[in-house]
Amino acid sequence: MAEEGYYQVRVEAEFSAAHFLQDYHGKCENLHGHNYKVYAHARGKELDEGGMLLDFGILKKTLRSVCNELDHTNLNDMEVFKMNPSAERIAFWIFNRITSLMPELKGEGESGKARLFAVDVFETPTSRARYCVE
């Protein structure tokens, strides 16, 4: 018998923003910027009638819209980050914004439909933070 698995899809977007980490002691406590790359990951057990887990275009459009809210801003000016917009907090915020705009991705119920399970935020090509749910 084959092991039960699931399908995964990933879309990506980018944004540029400035920030500083108030409670960090080192270079990052000074105002600086990043060209962030963001990946949104969804998974599920069932495909739709077209053979897709979900439409890449819809998820990508939503992710780009969310990233546009952050683009060319000083992230420290956003109350939600409380003066410490770390990559981890940015990933959490993006995850929640996507699911608020696409509530159908909030949970993989009995139906096996797609759900958002992870958001990766890269500050550099080699440094990533991830927020994920089981």
QUIGI-V102531 format. One line per field, one symbol per residue. psi: psi as a letter, one per 30 degrees, with the letter a starting at -180 (. if undefined). Layout:
BEGIN
psi=???
END
This chain:
BEGIN
psi=kkkkallklklllllklllljegkjaeffkkllljkkkkkklllfklafggkeljeeeeeeeeeeeefffkhljfffkeffhgiileeeeeeeeeeeefefiffgekjaffglkkkfkkkjkelfgjkkkkll.
END
